[in-house]
Amino acid sequence: MNPAQLLPAVRDLYSRLPETYPLQPWELQHVLFSLGYTDDLAGEAEIAAAVEVARTDWPQWSAA
């Protein structure tokens, strides 16, 4: 999965399963793969970048 496809996947994951918000990139790597968002394991750095953007997009997802 290329990085451009990863951001929409992370956004969708957060909207469907908000309990995944506090997970670390290495944990999201497995979640995204297990739930079929990716065909293979995405890199942690790519996931971390997508998470950073997704978390700034939606203030309601920020930690309370």
N, CA, C and O atoms as CSV, one atom per row, in Angstrom:
chain,resi,resn,atom,element,x,y,z
A,1,MET,N,N,0.854,-1.170,0.000
A,1,MET,CA,C,0.000,0.000,0.000
A,1,MET,C,C,0.894,1.224,0.000
A,1,MET,O,O,1.845,1.318,0.775
A,2,ASN,N,N,0.575,2.160,-0.879
A,2,ASN,CA,C,1.382,3.373,-0.901
A,2,ASN,C,C,0.876,4.360,0.149
A,2,ASN,O,O,-0.266,4.257,0.597
A,3,PRO,N,N,1.711,5.309,0.538
A,3,PRO,CA,C,1.338,6.247,1.603
A,3,PRO,C,C,0.069,7.047,1.312
A,3,PRO,O,O,-0.645,7.430,2.239
A,4,ALA,N,N,-0.215,7.299,0.048
A,4,ALA,CA,C,-1.427,8.051,-0.301
A,4,ALA,C,C,-2.689,7.258,0.027
A,4,ALA,O,O,-3.735,7.853,0.283
A,5,GLN,N,N,-2.614,5.950,0.023
A,5,GLN,CA,C,-3.763,5.103,0.356
A,5,GLN,C,C,-3.855,4.848,1.851
A,5,GLN,O,O,-4.915,4.479,2.355
A,6,LEU,N,N,-2.775,5.038,2.546
A,6,LEU,CA,C,-2.731,4.744,3.969
A,6,LEU,C,C,-3.510,5.763,4.795
A,6,LEU,O,O,-4.178,5.383,5.756
A,7,LEU,N,N,-3.444,7.026,4.451
A,7,LEU,CA,C,-4.154,8.061,5.204
A,7,LEU,C,C,-5.664,7.831,5.199
A,7,LEU,O,O,-6.272,7.879,6.268
A,8,PRO,N,N,-6.299,7.585,4.053
A,8,PRO,CA,C,-7.738,7.304,4.097
A,8,PRO,C,C,-8.075,6.049,4.904
A,8,PRO,O,O,-9.126,5.982,5.540
A,9,ALA,N,N,-7.187,5.063,4.877
A,9,ALA,CA,C,-7.422,3.846,5.656
A,9,ALA,C,C,-7.387,4.141,7.150
A,9,ALA,O,O,-8.227,3.641,7.898
A,10,VAL,N,N,-6.429,4.942,7.592
A,10,VAL,CA,C,-6.335,5.296,9.009
A,10,VAL,C,C,-7.536,6.138,9.424
A,10,VAL,O,O,-8.096,5.923,10.499
A,11,ARG,N,N,-7.935,7.086,8.593
A,11,ARG,CA,C,-9.115,7.905,8.899
A,11,ARG,C,C,-10.360,7.030,9.031
A,11,ARG,O,O,-11.156,7.210,9.953
A,12,ASP,N,N,-10.524,6.092,8.115
A,12,ASP,CA,C,-11.682,5.207,8.165
A,12,ASP,C,C,-11.640,4.328,9.408
A,12,ASP,O,O,-12.662,4.122,10.063
A,13,LEU,N,N,-10.474,3.817,9.729
A,13,LEU,CA,C,-10.319,2.995,10.925
A,13,LEU,C,C,-10.701,3.781,12.176
A,13,LEU,O,O,-11.420,3.268,13.034
A,14,TYR,N,N,-10.230,5.016,12.286
A,14,TYR,CA,C,-10.550,5.853,13.447
A,14,TYR,C,C,-12.044,6.158,13.518
A,14,TYR,O,O,-12.611,6.213,14.610
A,15,SER,N,N,-12.684,6.356,12.372
A,15,SER,CA,C,-14.111,6.678,12.403
A,15,SER,C,C,-14.961,5.452,12.751
A,15,SER,O,O,-15.991,5.579,13.414
A,16,ARG,N,N,-14.538,4.281,12.310
A,16,ARG,CA,C,-15.302,3.059,12.590
A,16,ARG,C,C,-14.983,2.463,13.963
A,16,ARG,O,O,-15.862,1.931,14.642
A,17,LEU,N,N,-13.730,2.562,14.352
A,17,LEU,CA,C,-13.288,1.974,15.620
A,17,LEU,C,C,-12.491,3.010,16.414
A,17,LEU,O,O,-11.262,2.953,16.433
A,18,PRO,N,N,-13.168,3.953,17.067
A,18,PRO,CA,C,-12.445,5.012,17.783
A,18,PRO,C,C,-11.538,4.495,18.897
A,18,PRO,O,O,-10.632,5.204,19.333
A,19,GLU,N,N,-11.769,3.281,19.356
A,19,GLU,CA,C,-10.901,2.724,20.397
A,19,GLU,C,C,-9.494,2.444,19.884
A,19,GLU,O,O,-8.591,2.183,20.678
A,20,THR,N,N,-9.296,2.493,18.570
A,20,THR,CA,C,-7.958,2.290,18.006
A,20,THR,C,C,-7.132,3.576,18.004
A,20,THR,O,O,-5.946,3.545,17.679
A,21,TYR,N,N,-7.740,4.699,18.361
A,21,TYR,CA,C,-7.044,5.985,18.327
A,21,TYR,C,C,-5.747,5.999,19.137
A,21,TYR,O,O,-4.736,6.493,18.637
A,22,PRO,N,N,-5.735,5.480,20.359
A,22,PRO,CA,C,-4.486,5.574,21.133
A,22,PRO,C,C,-3.405,4.551,20.748
A,22,PRO,O,O,-2.317,4.574,21.322
A,23,LEU,N,N,-3.678,3.669,19.804
A,23,LEU,CA,C,-2.692,2.648,19.440
A,23,LEU,C,C,-1.456,3.265,18.795
A,23,LEU,O,O,-1.534,4.285,18.110
A,24,GLN,N,N,-0.339,2.636,19.026
A,24,GLN,CA,C,0.938,3.045,18.443
A,24,GLN,C,C,1.023,2.531,17.002
A,24,GLN,O,O,0.309,1.594,16.644
A,25,PRO,N,N,1.894,3.134,16.163
A,25,PRO,CA,C,2.013,2.688,14.773
A,25,PRO,C,C,2.303,1.193,14.624
A,25,PRO,O,O,1.771,0.555,13.716
A,26,TRP,N,N,3.129,0.630,15.491
A,26,TRP,CA,C,3.437,-0.801,15.363
A,26,TRP,C,C,2.202,-1.642,15.666
A,26,TRP,O,O,2.073,-2.743,15.130
A,27,GLU,N,N,1.290,-1.158,16.509
A,27,GLU,CA,C,0.046,-1.876,16.782
A,27,GLU,C,C,-0.941,-1.693,15.631
A,27,GLU,O,O,-1.646,-2.631,15.259
A,28,LEU,N,N,-0.991,-0.486,15.070
A,28,LEU,CA,C,-1.878,-0.231,13.936
A,28,LEU,C,C,-1.465,-1.027,12.708
A,28,LEU,O,O,-2.306,-1.383,11.883
A,29,GLN,N,N,-0.186,-1.303,12.589
A,29,GLN,CA,C,0.313,-2.105,11.479
A,29,GLN,C,C,-0.436,-3.435,11.423
A,29,GLN,O,O,-0.886,-3.855,10.357
A,30,HIS,N,N,-0.565,-4.080,12.547
A,30,HIS,CA,C,-1.263,-5.362,12.622
A,30,HIS,C,C,-2.771,-5.189,12.441
A,30,HIS,O,O,-3.402,-5.975,11.734
A,31,VAL,N,N,-3.351,-4.171,13.070
A,31,VAL,CA,C,-4.793,-3.939,12.979
A,31,VAL,C,C,-5.200,-3.674,11.532
A,31,VAL,O,O,-6.165,-4.261,11.043
A,32,LEU,N,N,-4.478,-2.802,10.852
A,32,LEU,CA,C,-4.804,-2.493,9.454
A,32,LEU,C,C,-4.726,-3.728,8.575
A,32,LEU,O,O,-5.571,-3.926,7.702
A,33,PHE,N,N,-3.720,-4.557,8.799
A,33,PHE,CA,C,-3.579,-5.784,8.019
A,33,PHE,C,C,-4.673,-6.792,8.368
A,33,PHE,O,O,-5.264,-7.394,7.472
A,34,SER,N,N,-4.943,-6.979,9.643
A,34,SER,CA,C,-5.927,-7.972,10.085
A,34,SER,C,C,-7.344,-7.638,9.629
A,34,SER,O,O,-8.132,-8.533,9.324
A,35,LEU,N,N,-7.661,-6.351,9.583
A,35,LEU,CA,C,-9.008,-5.935,9.184
A,35,LEU,C,C,-9.147,-5.756,7.670
A,35,LEU,O,O,-10.208,-5.360,7.187
A,36,GLY,N,N,-8.089,-6.045,6.928
A,36,GLY,CA,C,-8.157,-6.006,5.474
A,36,GLY,C,C,-7.969,-4.630,4.852
A,36,GLY,O,O,-8.266,-4.445,3.671
A,37,TYR,N,N,-7.488,-3.675,5.611
A,37,TYR,CA,C,-7.222,-2.359,5.043
A,37,TYR,C,C,-5.990,-2.389,4.155
A,37,TYR,O,O,-5.890,-1.604,3.211
A,38,THR,N,N,-5.052,-3.281,4.443
A,38,THR,CA,C,-3.837,-3.409,3.641
A,38,THR,C,C,-3.658,-4.861,3.226
A,38,THR,O,O,-4.115,-5.775,3.913
A,39,ASP,N,N,-2.988,-5.065,2.092
A,39,ASP,CA,C,-2.713,-6.416,1.606
A,39,ASP,C,C,-1.437,-6.992,2.211
A,39,ASP,O,O,-1.238,-8.206,2.235
A,40,ASP,N,N,-0.585,-6.109,2.694
A,40,ASP,CA,C,0.638,-6.533,3.362
A,40,ASP,C,C,0.902,-5.549,4.501
A,40,ASP,O,O,0.214,-4.537,4.629
A,41,LEU,N,N,1.879,-5.847,5.302
A,41,LEU,CA,C,2.171,-4.978,6.440
A,41,LEU,C,C,2.816,-3.685,5.955
A,41,LEU,O,O,3.873,-3.702,5.325
A,42,ALA,N,N,2.176,-2.583,6.255
A,42,ALA,CA,C,2.721,-1.276,5.891
A,42,ALA,C,C,3.844,-0.922,6.855
A,42,ALA,O,O,3.883,-1.414,7.983
A,43,GLY,N,N,4.738,-0.081,6.414
A,43,GLY,CA,C,5.860,0.339,7.255
A,43,GLY,C,C,5.407,1.207,8.415
A,43,GLY,O,O,4.472,1.997,8.289
A,44,GLU,N,N,6.080,1.051,9.543
A,44,GLU,CA,C,5.729,1.836,10.731
A,44,GLU,C,C,5.889,3.329,10.487
A,44,GLU,O,O,5.069,4.116,10.960
A,45,ALA,N,N,6.909,3.734,9.769
A,45,ALA,CA,C,7.130,5.159,9.503
A,45,ALA,C,C,5.995,5.735,8.660
A,45,ALA,O,O,5.547,6.856,8.901
A,46,GLU,N,N,5.534,4.972,7.675
A,46,GLU,CA,C,4.415,5.418,6.847
A,46,GLU,C,C,3.140,5.524,7.675
A,46,GLU,O,O,2.377,6.477,7.519
A,47,ILE,N,N,2.908,4.562,8.544
A,47,ILE,CA,C,1.731,4.584,9.409
A,47,ILE,C,C,1.819,5.761,10.370
A,47,ILE,O,O,0.826,6.454,10.593
A,48,ALA,N,N,2.988,5.992,10.937
A,48,ALA,CA,C,3.167,7.108,11.870
A,48,ALA,C,C,2.865,8.437,11.191
A,48,ALA,O,O,2.244,9.309,11.799
A,49,ALA,N,N,3.290,8.607,9.950
A,49,ALA,CA,C,3.014,9.842,9.216
A,49,ALA,C,C,1.516,9.993,8.955
A,49,ALA,O,O,0.970,11.087,9.102
A,50,ALA,N,N,0.851,8.910,8.570
A,50,ALA,CA,C,-0.594,8.961,8.323
A,50,ALA,C,C,-1.352,9.244,9.612
A,50,ALA,O,O,-2.327,9.996,9.607
A,51,VAL,N,N,-0.916,8.652,10.707
A,51,VAL,CA,C,-1.559,8.875,12.007
A,51,VAL,C,C,-1.427,10.335,12.417
A,51,VAL,O,O,-2.384,10.934,12.907
A,52,GLU,N,N,-0.253,10.904,12.220
A,52,GLU,CA,C,-0.027,12.300,12.594
A,52,GLU,C,C,-0.976,13.234,11.843
A,52,GLU,O,O,-1.542,14.154,12.432
A,53,VAL,N,N,-1.144,12.997,10.559
A,53,VAL,CA,C,-2.048,13.825,9.758
A,53,VAL,C,C,-3.497,13.571,10.160
A,53,VAL,O,O,-4.267,14.517,10.322
A,54,ALA,N,N,-3.874,12.316,10.321
A,54,ALA,CA,C,-5.257,11.985,10.679
A,54,ALA,C,C,-5.639,12.574,12.030
A,54,ALA,O,O,-6.771,13.023,12.212
A,55,ARG,N,N,-4.728,12.576,12.955
A,55,ARG,CA,C,-5.032,13.107,14.288
A,55,ARG,C,C,-5.156,14.627,14.286
A,55,ARG,O,O,-5.867,15.180,15.125
A,56,THR,N,N,-4.486,15.311,13.372
A,56,THR,CA,C,-4.625,16.767,13.308
A,56,THR,C,C,-5.876,17.167,12.540
A,56,THR,O,O,-6.361,18.288,12.694
A,57,ASP,N,N,-6.403,16.272,11.718
A,57,ASP,CA,C,-7.609,16.561,10.945
A,57,ASP,C,C,-8.858,16.645,11.804
A,57,ASP,O,O,-9.756,17.440,11.526
A,58,TRP,N,N,-8.916,15.830,12.842
A,58,TRP,CA,C,-10.136,15.680,13.631
A,58,TRP,C,C,-9.860,15.943,15.093
A,58,TRP,O,O,-9.356,15.065,15.795
A,59,PRO,N,N,-10.181,17.138,15.567
A,59,PRO,CA,C,-9.900,17.479,16.975
A,59,PRO,C,C,-10.641,16.587,17.961
A,59,PRO,O,O,-10.159,16.389,19.076
A,60,GLN,N,N,-11.793,16.043,17.591
A,60,GLN,CA,C,-12.529,15.206,18.515
A,60,GLN,C,C,-11.802,13.890,18.807
A,60,GLN,O,O,-12.154,13.184,19.752
A,61,TRP,N,N,-10.780,13.558,17.992
A,61,TRP,CA,C,-10.016,12.344,18.234
A,61,TRP,C,C,-8.840,12.596,19.167
A,61,TRP,O,O,-8.185,11.649,19.605
A,62,SER,N,N,-8.568,13.841,19.473
A,62,SER,CA,C,-7.410,14.127,20.310
A,62,SER,C,C,-7.642,13.610,21.725
A,62,SER,O,O,-8.777,13.504,22.191
A,63,ALA,N,N,-6.559,13.299,22.380
A,63,ALA,CA,C,-6.652,12.756,23.731
A,63,ALA,C,C,-7.264,13.786,24.679
A,63,ALA,O,O,-6.942,14.973,24.628
A,64,ALA,N,N,-8.132,13.311,25.525
A,64,ALA,CA,C,-8.820,14.216,26.467
A,64,ALA,C,C,-7.958,14.516,27.660
A,64,ALA,O,O,-8.373,15.257,28.552
